[in-house]
């Protein structure tokens, strides 16, 4: 993980973008008086987003299991789907 200031990034943007992509580096850009930002590769971003979606899905399943365990489940008849001939 690298931490650099905005001016350094501006002067060496290509090098830091290459580091994020080629070396899987996380680059934290500090900005005086402003919120900091992070530069990561698209692959790393996609992995983070996938993990977040999986976490949300698993939490939803867990809530459903808890509802069933506490007796708040409902039983439904299965819908039969006829195959087209």
PDB file with SEQRES, HELIX, SHEET and CRYST1 records, atoms N, CA, C and O in Angstrom:
SEQRES   1 A   85  UNK UNK UNK UNK UNK UNK UNK UNK UNK UNK UNK UNK UNK          
SEQRES   2 A   85  UNK UNK UNK UNK UNK UNK UNK UNK UNK UNK UNK UNK UNK          
SEQRES   3 A   85  UNK UNK UNK UNK UNK UNK UNK UNK UNK UNK UNK UNK UNK          
SEQRES   4 A   85  UNK UNK UNK UNK UNK UNK UNK UNK UNK UNK UNK UNK UNK          
SEQRES   5 A   85  UNK UNK UNK UNK UNK UNK UNK UNK UNK UNK UNK UNK UNK          
SEQRES   6 A   85  UNK UNK UNK UNK UNK UNK UNK UNK UNK UNK UNK UNK UNK          
SEQRES   7 A   85  UNK UNK UNK UNK UNK UNK UNK                                  
HELIX    1 AA1 UNK A    6  UNK A   11  1                                   6    
HELIX    2 AA2 UNK A   13  UNK A   22  1                                  10    
HELIX    3 AA3 UNK A   42  UNK A   69  1                                  28    
SHEET    1 AA1 3 UNK A   2  UNK A   5  0                                        
SHEET    2 AA1 3 UNK A  27  UNK A  30  1                                        
SHEET    3 AA1 3 UNK A  37  UNK A  39 -1                                        
CRYST1    1.000    1.000    1.000  90.00  90.00  90.00 P 1           1          
ATOM      1  N   UNK A   1       0.847  -1.166   0.000  1.00  0.00           N  
ATOM      2  CA  UNK A   1       0.000   0.000   0.000  1.00  0.00           C  
ATOM      3  C   UNK A   1       0.893   1.231   0.000  1.00  0.00           C  
ATOM      4  O   UNK A   1       1.839   1.347   0.780  1.00  0.00           O  
ATOM      5  N   UNK A   2       0.558   2.144  -0.904  1.00  0.00           N  
ATOM      6  CA  UNK A   2       1.314   3.391  -1.010  1.00  0.00           C  
ATOM      7  C   UNK A   2       0.419   4.554  -0.594  1.00  0.00           C  
ATOM      8  O   UNK A   2      -0.777   4.560  -0.886  1.00  0.00           O  
ATOM      9  N   UNK A   3       0.996   5.528   0.082  1.00  0.00           N  
ATOM     10  CA  UNK A   3       0.282   6.758   0.414  1.00  0.00           C  
ATOM     11  C   UNK A   3       1.072   7.914  -0.174  1.00  0.00           C  
ATOM     12  O   UNK A   3       2.238   8.124   0.161  1.00  0.00           O  
ATOM     13  N   UNK A   4       0.420   8.660  -1.056  1.00  0.00           N  
ATOM     14  CA  UNK A   4       1.085   9.789  -1.717  1.00  0.00           C  
ATOM     15  C   UNK A   4       0.167  10.994  -1.676  1.00  0.00           C  
ATOM     16  O   UNK A   4      -1.041  10.861  -1.478  1.00  0.00           O  
ATOM     17  N   UNK A   5       0.746  12.175  -1.864  1.00  0.00           N  
ATOM     18  CA  UNK A   5      -0.101  13.360  -1.911  1.00  0.00           C  
ATOM     19  C   UNK A   5      -0.543  13.628  -3.353  1.00  0.00           C  
ATOM     20  O   UNK A   5      -0.009  13.055  -4.303  1.00  0.00           O  
ATOM     21  N   UNK A   6      -1.516  14.500  -3.485  1.00  0.00           N  
ATOM     22  CA  UNK A   6      -2.123  14.777  -4.779  1.00  0.00           C  
ATOM     23  C   UNK A   6      -1.104  15.274  -5.799  1.00  0.00           C  
ATOM     24  O   UNK A   6      -1.145  14.866  -6.960  1.00  0.00           O  
ATOM     25  N   UNK A   7      -0.199  16.141  -5.385  1.00  0.00           N  
ATOM     26  CA  UNK A   7       0.796  16.702  -6.313  1.00  0.00           C  
ATOM     27  C   UNK A   7       1.704  15.608  -6.862  1.00  0.00           C  
ATOM     28  O   UNK A   7       2.026  15.604  -8.051  1.00  0.00           O  
ATOM     29  N   UNK A   8       2.114  14.689  -6.006  1.00  0.00           N  
ATOM     30  CA  UNK A   8       2.965  13.589  -6.449  1.00  0.00           C  
ATOM     31  C   UNK A   8       2.218  12.718  -7.454  1.00  0.00           C  
ATOM     32  O   UNK A   8       2.787  12.295  -8.461  1.00  0.00           O  
ATOM     33  N   UNK A   9       0.952  12.453  -7.181  1.00  0.00           N  
ATOM     34  CA  UNK A   9       0.147  11.673  -8.118  1.00  0.00           C  
ATOM     35  C   UNK A   9       0.049  12.372  -9.459  1.00  0.00           C  
ATOM     36  O   UNK A   9       0.258  11.758 -10.505  1.00  0.00           O  
ATOM     37  N   UNK A  10      -0.266  13.642  -9.429  1.00  0.00           N  
ATOM     38  CA  UNK A  10      -0.430  14.411 -10.661  1.00  0.00           C  
ATOM     39  C   UNK A  10       0.841  14.351 -11.519  1.00  0.00           C  
ATOM     40  O   UNK A  10       0.762  14.233 -12.742  1.00  0.00           O  
ATOM     41  N   UNK A  11       1.996  14.431 -10.881  1.00  0.00           N  
ATOM     42  CA  UNK A  11       3.258  14.416 -11.616  1.00  0.00           C  
ATOM     43  C   UNK A  11       3.661  13.032 -12.091  1.00  0.00           C  
ATOM     44  O   UNK A  11       4.489  12.913 -12.994  1.00  0.00           O  
ATOM     45  N   UNK A  12       3.088  11.967 -11.500  1.00  0.00           N  
ATOM     46  CA  UNK A  12       3.483  10.589 -11.831  1.00  0.00           C  
ATOM     47  C   UNK A  12       2.278   9.669 -12.027  1.00  0.00           C  
ATOM     48  O   UNK A  12       2.329   8.491 -11.675  1.00  0.00           O  
ATOM     49  N   UNK A  13       1.204  10.203 -12.583  1.00  0.00           N  
ATOM     50  CA  UNK A  13      -0.049   9.450 -12.674  1.00  0.00           C  
ATOM     51  C   UNK A  13       0.132   8.102 -13.372  1.00  0.00           C  
ATOM     52  O   UNK A  13      -0.354   7.085 -12.876  1.00  0.00           O  
ATOM     53  N   UNK A  14       0.811   8.076 -14.498  1.00  0.00           N  
ATOM     54  CA  UNK A  14       0.987   6.823 -15.229  1.00  0.00           C  
ATOM     55  C   UNK A  14       1.689   5.779 -14.376  1.00  0.00           C  
ATOM     56  O   UNK A  14       1.271   4.622 -14.353  1.00  0.00           O  
ATOM     57  N   UNK A  15       2.737   6.164 -13.681  1.00  0.00           N  
ATOM     58  CA  UNK A  15       3.489   5.213 -12.851  1.00  0.00           C  
ATOM     59  C   UNK A  15       2.618   4.613 -11.746  1.00  0.00           C  
ATOM     60  O   UNK A  15       2.702   3.415 -11.476  1.00  0.00           O  
ATOM     61  N   UNK A  16       1.782   5.437 -11.105  1.00  0.00           N  
ATOM     62  CA  UNK A  16       0.934   4.933 -10.029  1.00  0.00           C  
ATOM     63  C   UNK A  16      -0.215   4.081 -10.568  1.00  0.00           C  
ATOM     64  O   UNK A  16      -0.614   3.103  -9.936  1.00  0.00           O  
ATOM     65  N   UNK A  17      -0.744   4.448 -11.730  1.00  0.00           N  
ATOM     66  CA  UNK A  17      -1.768   3.603 -12.362  1.00  0.00           C  
ATOM     67  C   UNK A  17      -1.178   2.255 -12.734  1.00  0.00           C  
ATOM     68  O   UNK A  17      -1.811   1.219 -12.525  1.00  0.00           O  
ATOM     69  N   UNK A  18       0.035   2.260 -13.285  1.00  0.00           N  
ATOM     70  CA  UNK A  18       0.714   1.001 -13.631  1.00  0.00           C  
ATOM     71  C   UNK A  18       0.960   0.155 -12.390  1.00  0.00           C  
ATOM     72  O   UNK A  18       0.802  -1.065 -12.435  1.00  0.00           O  
ATOM     73  N   UNK A  19       1.345   0.783 -11.284  1.00  0.00           N  
ATOM     74  CA  UNK A  19       1.585   0.043 -10.035  1.00  0.00           C  
ATOM     75  C   UNK A  19       0.292  -0.603  -9.545  1.00  0.00           C  
ATOM     76  O   UNK A  19       0.305  -1.737  -9.065  1.00  0.00           O  
ATOM     77  N   UNK A  20      -0.822   0.116  -9.664  1.00  0.00           N  
ATOM     78  CA  UNK A  20      -2.109  -0.433  -9.232  1.00  0.00           C  
ATOM     79  C   UNK A  20      -2.495  -1.638 -10.084  1.00  0.00           C  
ATOM     80  O   UNK A  20      -3.052  -2.609  -9.573  1.00  0.00           O  
ATOM     81  N   UNK A  21      -2.202  -1.576 -11.372  1.00  0.00           N  
ATOM     82  CA  UNK A  21      -2.578  -2.663 -12.281  1.00  0.00           C  
ATOM     83  C   UNK A  21      -1.549  -3.792 -12.259  1.00  0.00           C  
ATOM     84  O   UNK A  21      -1.901  -4.946 -12.014  1.00  0.00           O  
ATOM     85  N   UNK A  22      -0.300  -3.472 -12.511  1.00  0.00           N  
ATOM     86  CA  UNK A  22       0.738  -4.498 -12.693  1.00  0.00           C  
ATOM     87  C   UNK A  22       1.192  -5.142 -11.386  1.00  0.00           C  
ATOM     88  O   UNK A  22       1.511  -6.331 -11.358  1.00  0.00           O  
ATOM     89  N   UNK A  23       1.224  -4.368 -10.310  1.00  0.00           N  
ATOM     90  CA  UNK A  23       1.735  -4.868  -9.036  1.00  0.00           C  
ATOM     91  C   UNK A  23       0.623  -5.069  -8.004  1.00  0.00           C  
ATOM     92  O   UNK A  23       0.895  -5.375  -6.843  1.00  0.00           O  
ATOM     93  N   UNK A  24      -0.632  -4.895  -8.435  1.00  0.00           N  
ATOM     94  CA  UNK A  24      -1.785  -5.039  -7.548  1.00  0.00           C  
ATOM     95  C   UNK A  24      -1.651  -4.153  -6.306  1.00  0.00           C  
ATOM     96  O   UNK A  24      -2.035  -4.539  -5.202  1.00  0.00           O  
ATOM     97  N   UNK A  25      -1.103  -2.973  -6.514  1.00  0.00           N  
ATOM     98  CA  UNK A  25      -0.838  -2.025  -5.432  1.00  0.00           C  
ATOM     99  C   UNK A  25      -2.072  -1.177  -5.154  1.00  0.00           C  
ATOM    100  O   UNK A  25      -2.807  -0.823  -6.076  1.00  0.00           O  
ATOM    101  N   UNK A  26      -2.295  -0.855  -3.903  1.00  0.00           N  
ATOM    102  CA  UNK A  26      -3.332   0.089  -3.516  1.00  0.00           C  
ATOM    103  C   UNK A  26      -2.646   1.427  -3.275  1.00  0.00           C  
ATOM    104  O   UNK A  26      -1.693   1.520  -2.502  1.00  0.00           O  
ATOM    105  N   UNK A  27      -3.142   2.460  -3.946  1.00  0.00           N  
ATOM    106  CA  UNK A  27      -2.533   3.782  -3.837  1.00  0.00           C  
ATOM    107  C   UNK A  27      -3.532   4.722  -3.147  1.00  0.00           C  
ATOM    108  O   UNK A  27      -4.614   4.989  -3.671  1.00  0.00           O  
ATOM    109  N   UNK A  28      -3.151   5.212  -1.974  1.00  0.00           N  
ATOM    110  CA  UNK A  28      -3.978   6.168  -1.242  1.00  0.00           C  
ATOM    111  C   UNK A  28      -3.476   7.563  -1.584  1.00  0.00           C  
ATOM    112  O   UNK A  28      -2.296   7.872  -1.416  1.00  0.00           O  
ATOM    113  N   UNK A  29      -4.381   8.392  -2.060  1.00  0.00           N  
ATOM    114  CA  UNK A  29      -4.020   9.758  -2.438  1.00  0.00           C  
ATOM    115  C   UNK A  29      -4.553  10.687  -1.355  1.00  0.00           C  
ATOM    116  O   UNK A  29      -5.763  10.814  -1.164  1.00  0.00           O  
ATOM    117  N   UNK A  30      -3.627  11.335  -0.648  1.00  0.00           N  
ATOM    118  CA  UNK A  30      -4.004  12.269   0.405  1.00  0.00           C  
ATOM    119  C   UNK A  30      -4.172  13.664  -0.205  1.00  0.00           C  
ATOM    120  O   UNK A  30      -3.406  14.081  -1.073  1.00  0.00           O  
ATOM    121  N   UNK A  31      -5.199  14.370   0.278  1.00  0.00           N  
ATOM    122  CA  UNK A  31      -5.467  15.704  -0.251  1.00  0.00           C  
ATOM    123  C   UNK A  31      -5.657  16.661   0.915  1.00  0.00           C  
ATOM    124  O   UNK A  31      -6.512  16.451   1.775  1.00  0.00           O  
ATOM    125  N   UNK A  32      -4.867  17.690   0.931  1.00  0.00           N  
ATOM    126  CA  UNK A  32      -4.895  18.654   2.027  1.00  0.00           C  
ATOM    127  C   UNK A  32      -6.257  19.318   2.137  1.00  0.00           C  
ATOM    128  O   UNK A  32      -6.727  19.958   1.196  1.00  0.00           O  
ATOM    129  N   UNK A  33      -6.885  19.159   3.290  1.00  0.00           N  
ATOM    130  CA  UNK A  33      -8.174  19.778   3.531  1.00  0.00           C  
ATOM    131  C   UNK A  33      -9.336  19.089   2.832  1.00  0.00           C  
ATOM    132  O   UNK A  33     -10.462  19.582   2.893  1.00  0.00           O  
ATOM    133  N   UNK A  34      -9.096  17.976   2.177  1.00  0.00           N  
ATOM    134  CA  UNK A  34     -10.140  17.241   1.459  1.00  0.00           C  
ATOM    135  C   UNK A  34     -10.099  15.777   1.884  1.00  0.00           C  
ATOM    136  O   UNK A  34      -9.146  15.335   2.525  1.00  0.00           O  
ATOM    137  N   UNK A  35     -11.135  15.032   1.523  1.00  0.00           N  
ATOM    138  CA  UNK A  35     -11.141  13.603   1.806  1.00  0.00           C  
ATOM    139  C   UNK A  35     -10.169  12.884   0.888  1.00  0.00           C  
ATOM    140  O   UNK A  35      -9.980  13.283  -0.261  1.00  0.00           O  
ATOM    141  N   UNK A  36      -9.556  11.826   1.393  1.00  0.00           N  
ATOM    142  CA  UNK A  36      -8.602  11.042   0.620  1.00  0.00           C  
ATOM    143  C   UNK A  36      -9.328  10.121  -0.357  1.00  0.00           C  
ATOM    144  O   UNK A  36     -10.507   9.817  -0.176  1.00  0.00           O  
ATOM    145  N   UNK A  37      -8.625   9.688  -1.378  1.00  0.00           N  
ATOM    146  CA  UNK A  37      -9.159   8.748  -2.356  1.00  0.00           C  
ATOM    147  C   UNK A  37      -8.193   7.588  -2.510  1.00  0.00           C  
ATOM    148  O   UNK A  37      -7.031   7.668  -2.112  1.00  0.00           O  
ATOM    149  N   UNK A  38      -8.699   6.496  -3.101  1.00  0.00           N  
ATOM    150  CA  UNK A  38      -7.880   5.299  -3.296  1.00  0.00           C  
ATOM    151  C   UNK A  38      -7.907   4.913  -4.765  1.00  0.00           C  
ATOM    152  O   UNK A  38      -8.953   4.964  -5.411  1.00  0.00           O  
ATOM    153  N   UNK A  39      -6.751   4.527  -5.286  1.00  0.00           N  
ATOM    154  CA  UNK A  39      -6.663   4.015  -6.649  1.00  0.00           C  
ATOM    155  C   UNK A  39      -6.356   2.525  -6.556  1.00  0.00           C  
ATOM    156  O   UNK A  39      -5.376   2.112  -5.936  1.00  0.00           O  
ATOM    157  N   UNK A  40      -7.224   1.720  -7.193  1.00  0.00           N  
ATOM    158  CA  UNK A  40      -7.014   0.276  -7.270  1.00  0.00           C  
ATOM    159  C   UNK A  40      -7.305  -0.164  -8.697  1.00  0.00           C  
ATOM    160  O   UNK A  40      -7.913   0.575  -9.471  1.00  0.00           O  
ATOM    161  N   UNK A  41      -6.870  -1.364  -9.038  1.00  0.00           N  
ATOM    162  CA  UNK A  41      -7.135  -1.882 -10.379  1.00  0.00           C  
ATOM    163  C   UNK A  41      -8.612  -2.243 -10.513  1.00  0.00           C  
ATOM    164  O   UNK A  41      -9.305  -2.430  -9.512  1.00  0.00           O  
ATOM    165  N   UNK A  42      -9.082  -2.339 -11.736  1.00  0.00           N  
ATOM    166  CA  UNK A  42     -10.461  -2.737 -11.996  1.00  0.00           C  
ATOM    167  C   UNK A  42     -10.705  -4.159 -11.492  1.00  0.00           C  
ATOM    168  O   UNK A  42     -11.776  -4.451 -10.962  1.00  0.00           O  
ATOM    169  N   UNK A  43      -9.722  -5.043 -11.654  1.00  0.00           N  
ATOM    170  CA  UNK A  43      -9.873  -6.423 -11.164  1.00  0.00           C  
ATOM    171  C   UNK A  43     -10.101  -6.444  -9.655  1.00  0.00           C  
ATOM    172  O   UNK A  43     -10.976  -7.155  -9.163  1.00  0.00           O  
ATOM    173  N   UNK A  44      -9.307  -5.658  -8.923  1.00  0.00           N  
ATOM    174  CA  UNK A  44      -9.459  -5.615  -7.462  1.00  0.00           C  
ATOM    175  C   UNK A  44     -10.815  -5.011  -7.086  1.00  0.00           C  
ATOM    176  O   UNK A  44     -11.469  -5.484  -6.157  1.00  0.00           O  
ATOM    177  N   UNK A  45     -11.230  -3.987  -7.793  1.00  0.00           N  
ATOM    178  CA  UNK A  45     -12.533  -3.368  -7.548  1.00  0.00           C  
ATOM    179  C   UNK A  45     -13.650  -4.389  -7.757  1.00  0.00           C  
ATOM    180  O   UNK A  45     -14.560  -4.499  -6.936  1.00  0.00           O  
ATOM    181  N   UNK A  46     -13.573  -5.137  -8.865  1.00  0.00           N  
ATOM    182  CA  UNK A  46     -14.600  -6.146  -9.147  1.00  0.00           C  
ATOM    183  C   UNK A  46     -14.640  -7.223  -8.070  1.00  0.00           C  
ATOM    184  O   UNK A  46     -15.719  -7.694  -7.711  1.00  0.00           O  
ATOM    185  N   UNK A  47     -13.480  -7.620  -7.550  1.00  0.00           N  
ATOM    186  CA  UNK A  47     -13.431  -8.603  -6.466  1.00  0.00           C  
ATOM    187  C   UNK A  47     -14.118  -8.053  -5.206  1.00  0.00           C  
ATOM    188  O   UNK A  47     -14.871  -8.765  -4.542  1.00  0.00           O  
ATOM    189  N   UNK A  48     -13.855  -6.810  -4.893  1.00  0.00           N  
ATOM    190  CA  UNK A  48     -14.458  -6.178  -3.715  1.00  0.00           C  
ATOM    191  C   UNK A  48     -15.972  -6.120  -3.871  1.00  0.00           C  
ATOM    192  O   UNK A  48     -16.704  -6.431  -2.932  1.00  0.00           O  
ATOM    193  N   UNK A  49     -16.444  -5.726  -5.042  1.00  0.00           N  
ATOM    194  CA  UNK A  49     -17.882  -5.624  -5.281  1.00  0.00           C  
ATOM    195  C   UNK A  49     -18.544  -7.001  -5.226  1.00  0.00           C  
ATOM    196  O   UNK A  49     -19.649  -7.133  -4.700  1.00  0.00           O  
ATOM    197  N   UNK A  50     -17.889  -8.013  -5.755  1.00  0.00           N  
ATOM    198  CA  UNK A  50     -18.433  -9.371  -5.708  1.00  0.00           C  
ATOM    199  C   UNK A  50     -18.533  -9.848  -4.258  1.00  0.00           C  
ATOM    200  O   UNK A  50     -19.532 -10.456  -3.871  1.00  0.00           O  
ATOM    201  N   UNK A  51     -17.519  -9.577  -3.469  1.00  0.00           N  
ATOM    202  CA  UNK A  51     -17.540  -9.958  -2.049  1.00  0.00           C  
ATOM    203  C   UNK A  51     -18.678  -9.257  -1.321  1.00  0.00           C  
ATOM    204  O   UNK A  51     -19.343  -9.863  -0.481  1.00  0.00           O  
ATOM    205  N   UNK A  52     -18.904  -8.000  -1.633  1.00  0.00           N  
ATOM    206  CA  UNK A  52     -19.983  -7.247  -0.987  1.00  0.00           C  
ATOM    207  C   UNK A  52     -21.342  -7.840  -1.359  1.00  0.00           C  
ATOM    208  O   UNK A  52     -22.210  -8.000  -0.500  1.00  0.00           O  
ATOM    209  N   UNK A  53     -21.526  -8.168  -2.645  1.00  0.00           N  
ATOM    210  CA  UNK A  53     -22.799  -8.771  -3.070  1.00  0.00           C  
ATOM    211  C   UNK A  53     -23.004 -10.124  -2.405  1.00  0.00           C  
ATOM    212  O   UNK A  53     -24.110 -10.435  -1.963  1.00  0.00           O  
ATOM    213  N   UNK A  54     -21.941 -10.940  -2.329  1.00  0.00           N  
ATOM    214  CA  UNK A  54     -22.048 -12.247  -1.683  1.00  0.00           C  
ATOM    215  C   UNK A  54     -22.394 -12.102  -0.205  1.00  0.00           C  
ATOM    216  O   UNK A  54     -23.196 -12.869   0.326  1.00  0.00           O  
ATOM    217  N   UNK A  55     -21.797 -11.133   0.447  1.00  0.00           N  
ATOM    218  CA  UNK A  55     -22.058 -10.899   1.859  1.00  0.00           C  
ATOM    219  C   UNK A  55     -23.518 -10.505   2.081  1.00  0.00           C  
ATOM    220  O   UNK A  55     -24.158 -10.990   3.014  1.00  0.00           O  
ATOM    221  N   UNK A  56     -24.040  -9.633   1.231  1.00  0.00           N  
ATOM    222  CA  UNK A  56     -25.438  -9.223   1.337  1.00  0.00           C  
ATOM    223  C   UNK A  56     -26.366 -10.418   1.112  1.00  0.00           C  
ATOM    224  O   UNK A  56     -27.361 -10.573   1.821  1.00  0.00           O  
ATOM    225  N   UNK A  57     -26.048 -11.252   0.139  1.00  0.00           N  
ATOM    226  CA  UNK A  57     -26.871 -12.421  -0.173  1.00  0.00           C  
ATOM    227  C   UNK A  57     -26.869 -13.407   0.991  1.00  0.00           C  
ATOM    228  O   UNK A  57     -27.917 -13.930   1.370  1.00  0.00           O  
ATOM    229  N   UNK A  58     -25.695 -13.658   1.553  1.00  0.00           N  
ATOM    230  CA  UNK A  58     -25.602 -14.580   2.687  1.00  0.00           C  
ATOM    231  C   UNK A  58     -26.359 -14.045   3.904  1.00  0.00           C  
ATOM    232  O   UNK A  58     -26.982 -14.817   4.633  1.00  0.00           O  
ATOM    233  N   UNK A  59     -26.309 -12.739   4.123  1.00  0.00           N  
ATOM    234  CA  UNK A  59     -27.047 -12.136   5.239  1.00  0.00           C  
ATOM    235  C   UNK A  59     -28.551 -12.305   5.030  1.00  0.00           C  
ATOM    236  O   UNK A  59     -29.286 -12.542   5.989  1.00  0.00           O  
ATOM    237  N   UNK A  60     -29.009 -12.186   3.789  1.00  0.00           N  
ATOM    238  CA  UNK A  60     -30.424 -12.366   3.490  1.00  0.00           C  
ATOM    239  C   UNK A  60     -30.850 -13.810   3.777  1.00  0.00           C  
ATOM    240  O   UNK A  60     -31.909 -14.045   4.358  1.00  0.00           O  
ATOM    241  N   UNK A  61     -30.026 -14.766   3.371  1.00  0.00           N  
ATOM    242  CA  UNK A  61     -30.319 -16.173   3.636  1.00  0.00           C  
ATOM    243  C   UNK A  61     -30.360 -16.430   5.143  1.00  0.00           C  
ATOM    244  O   UNK A  61     -31.245 -17.129   5.636  1.00  0.00           O  
ATOM    245  N   UNK A  62     -29.406 -15.867   5.863  1.00  0.00           N  
ATOM    246  CA  UNK A  62     -29.355 -16.045   7.318  1.00  0.00           C  
ATOM    247  C   UNK A  62     -30.601 -15.476   7.999  1.00  0.00           C  
ATOM    248  O   UNK A  62     -31.131 -16.081   8.930  1.00  0.00           O  
ATOM    249  N   UNK A  63     -31.072 -14.303   7.531  1.00  0.00           N  
ATOM    250  CA  UNK A  63     -32.308 -13.730   8.091  1.00  0.00           C  
ATOM    251  C   UNK A  63     -33.492 -14.650   7.839  1.00  0.00           C  
ATOM    252  O   UNK A  63     -34.354 -14.809   8.703  1.00  0.00           O  
ATOM    253  N   UNK A  64     -33.537 -15.261   6.650  1.00  0.00           N  
ATOM    254  CA  UNK A  64     -34.615 -16.195   6.339  1.00  0.00           C  
ATOM    255  C   UNK A  64     -34.587 -17.419   7.232  1.00  0.00           C  
ATOM    256  O   UNK A  64     -35.631 -17.882   7.690  1.00  0.00           O  
ATOM    257  N   UNK A  65     -33.407 -17.942   7.480  1.00  0.00           N  
ATOM    258  CA  UNK A  65     -33.262 -19.103   8.366  1.00  0.00           C  
ATOM    259  C   UNK A  65     -33.707 -18.740   9.777  1.00  0.00           C  
ATOM    260  O   UNK A  65     -34.378 -19.534  10.436  1.00  0.00           O  
ATOM    261  N   UNK A  66     -33.343 -17.554  10.247  1.00  0.00           N  
ATOM    262  CA  UNK A  66     -33.759 -17.098  11.583  1.00  0.00           C  
ATOM    263  C   UNK A  66     -35.281 -16.949  11.663  1.00  0.00           C  
ATOM    264  O   UNK A  66     -35.885 -17.283  12.681  1.00  0.00           O  
ATOM    265  N   UNK A  67     -35.892 -16.452  10.600  1.00  0.00           N  
ATOM    266  CA  UNK A  67     -37.345 -16.321  10.577  1.00  0.00           C  
ATOM    267  C   UNK A  67     -38.008 -17.694  10.657  1.00  0.00           C  
ATOM    268  O   UNK A  67     -38.981 -17.874  11.391  1.00  0.00           O  
ATOM    269  N   UNK A  68     -37.488 -18.654   9.910  1.00  0.00           N  
ATOM    270  CA  UNK A  68     -38.044 -20.008   9.974  1.00  0.00           C  
ATOM    271  C   UNK A  68     -37.889 -20.608  11.364  1.00  0.00           C  
ATOM    272  O   UNK A  68     -38.815 -21.226  11.888  1.00  0.00           O  
ATOM    273  N   UNK A  69     -36.724 -20.424  11.953  1.00  0.00           N  
ATOM    274  CA  UNK A  69     -36.446 -20.987  13.278  1.00  0.00           C  
ATOM    275  C   UNK A  69     -37.355 -20.380  14.341  1.00  0.00           C  
ATOM    276  O   UNK A  69     -37.689 -21.046  15.321  1.00  0.00           O  
ATOM    277  N   UNK A  70     -37.760 -19.123  14.159  1.00  0.00           N  
ATOM    278  CA  UNK A  70     -38.619 -18.470  15.152  1.00  0.00           C  
ATOM    279  C   UNK A  70     -40.106 -18.667  14.846  1.00  0.00           C  
ATOM    280  O   UNK A  70     -40.963 -18.071  15.498  1.00  0.00           O  
ATOM    281  N   UNK A  71     -40.405 -19.505  13.853  1.00  0.00           N  
ATOM    282  CA  UNK A  71     -41.790 -19.822  13.544  1.00  0.00           C  
ATOM    283  C   UNK A  71     -42.502 -18.810  12.671  1.00  0.00           C  
ATOM    284  O   UNK A  71     -43.728 -18.836  12.571  1.00  0.00           O  
ATOM    285  N   UNK A  72     -41.761 -17.923  12.040  1.00  0.00           N  
ATOM    286  CA  UNK A  72     -42.392 -16.905  11.198  1.00  0.00           C  
ATOM    287  C   UNK A  72     -42.391 -17.284   9.721  1.00  0.00           C  
ATOM    288  O   UNK A  72     -42.615 -16.433   8.860  1.00  0.00           O  
ATOM    289  N   UNK A  73     -42.138 -18.562   9.423  1.00  0.00           N  
ATOM    290  CA  UNK A  73     -42.139 -19.017   8.041  1.00  0.00           C  
ATOM    291  C   UNK A  73     -43.534 -19.316   7.548  1.00  0.00           C  
ATOM    292  O   UNK A  73     -44.454 -19.491   8.347  1.00  0.00           O  
ATOM    293  N   UNK A  74     -43.701 -19.376   6.246  1.00  0.00           N  
ATOM    294  CA  UNK A  74     -44.975 -19.721   5.642  1.00  0.00           C  
ATOM    295  C   UNK A  74     -44.770 -20.876   4.677  1.00  0.00           C  
ATOM    296  O   UNK A  74     -43.766 -20.941   3.967  1.00  0.00           O  
ATOM    297  N   UNK A  75     -45.738 -21.786   4.661  1.00  0.00           N  
ATOM    298  CA  UNK A  75     -45.650 -22.917   3.757  1.00  0.00           C  
ATOM    299  C   UNK A  75     -46.512 -22.619   2.531  1.00  0.00           C  
ATOM    300  O   UNK A  75     -47.634 -22.128   2.658  1.00  0.00           O  
ATOM    301  N   UNK A  76     -45.989 -22.913   1.358  1.00  0.00           N  
ATOM    302  CA  UNK A  76     -46.692 -22.668   0.100  1.00  0.00           C  
ATOM    303  C   UNK A  76     -46.681 -23.935  -0.731  1.00  0.00           C  
ATOM    304  O   UNK A  76     -45.777 -24.763  -0.623  1.00  0.00           O  
ATOM    305  N   UNK A  77     -47.704 -24.072  -1.562  1.00  0.00           N  
ATOM    306  CA  UNK A  77     -47.727 -25.172  -2.511  1.00  0.00           C  
ATOM    307  C   UNK A  77     -46.750 -24.855  -3.632  1.00  0.00           C  
ATOM    308  O   UNK A  77     -46.579 -23.700  -4.021  1.00  0.00           O  
ATOM    309  N   UNK A  78     -46.115 -25.900  -4.141  1.00  0.00           N  
ATOM    310  CA  UNK A  78     -45.224 -25.721  -5.278  1.00  0.00           C  
ATOM    311  C   UNK A  78     -46.018 -25.477  -6.543  1.00  0.00           C  
ATOM    312  O   UNK A  78     -47.096 -26.041  -6.730  1.00  0.00           O  
ATOM    313  N   UNK A  79     -45.496 -24.652  -7.393  1.00  0.00           N  
ATOM    314  CA  UNK A  79     -46.159 -24.380  -8.670  1.00  0.00           C  
ATOM    315  C   UNK A  79     -45.636 -25.396  -9.684  1.00  0.00           C  
ATOM    316  O   UNK A  79     -44.429 -25.513  -9.895  1.00  0.00           O  
ATOM    317  N   UNK A  80     -46.547 -26.117 -10.301  1.00  0.00           N  
ATOM    318  CA  UNK A  80     -46.159 -27.091 -11.328  1.00  0.00           C  
ATOM    319  C   UNK A  80     -46.096 -26.374 -12.667  1.00  0.00           C  
ATOM    320  O   UNK A  80     -47.048 -25.698 -13.058  1.00  0.00           O  
ATOM    321  N   UNK A  81     -44.997 -26.515 -13.359  1.00  0.00           N  
ATOM    322  CA  UNK A  81     -44.818 -25.905 -14.663  1.00  0.00           C  
ATOM    323  C   UNK A  81     -44.878 -27.014 -15.698  1.00  0.00           C  
ATOM    324  O   UNK A  81     -44.112 -27.976 -15.637  1.00  0.00           O  
ATOM    325  N   UNK A  82     -45.787 -26.876 -16.643  1.00  0.00           N  
ATOM    326  CA  UNK A  82     -45.905 -27.873 -17.683  1.00  0.00           C  
ATOM    327  C   UNK A  82     -44.923 -27.556 -18.796  1.00  0.00           C  
ATOM    328  O   UNK A  82     -44.753 -26.403 -19.194  1.00  0.00           O  
ATOM    329  N   UNK A  83     -44.285 -28.598 -19.285  1.00  0.00           N  
ATOM    330  CA  UNK A  83     -43.331 -28.419 -20.381  1.00  0.00           C  
ATOM    331  C   UNK A  83     -44.091 -28.325 -21.690  1.00  0.00           C  
ATOM    332  O   UNK A  83     -45.051 -29.064 -21.911  1.00  0.00           O  
ATOM    333  N   UNK A  84     -43.670 -27.430 -22.547  1.00  0.00           N  
ATOM    334  CA  UNK A  84     -44.280 -27.300 -23.882  1.00  0.00           C  
ATOM    335  C   UNK A  84     -43.817 -28.462 -24.744  1.00  0.00           C  
ATOM    336  O   UNK A  84     -42.642 -28.828 -24.748  1.00  0.00           O  
ATOM    337  N   UNK A  85     -44.753 -29.022 -25.461  1.00  0.00           N  
ATOM    338  CA  UNK A  85     -44.394 -30.160 -26.325  1.00  0.00           C  
ATOM    339  C   UNK A  85     -44.249 -29.726 -27.745  1.00  0.00           C  
ATOM    340  O   UNK A  85     -43.950 -30.545 -28.614  1.00  0.00           O  
TER     341      UNK A  85                                                      
END                                                                             
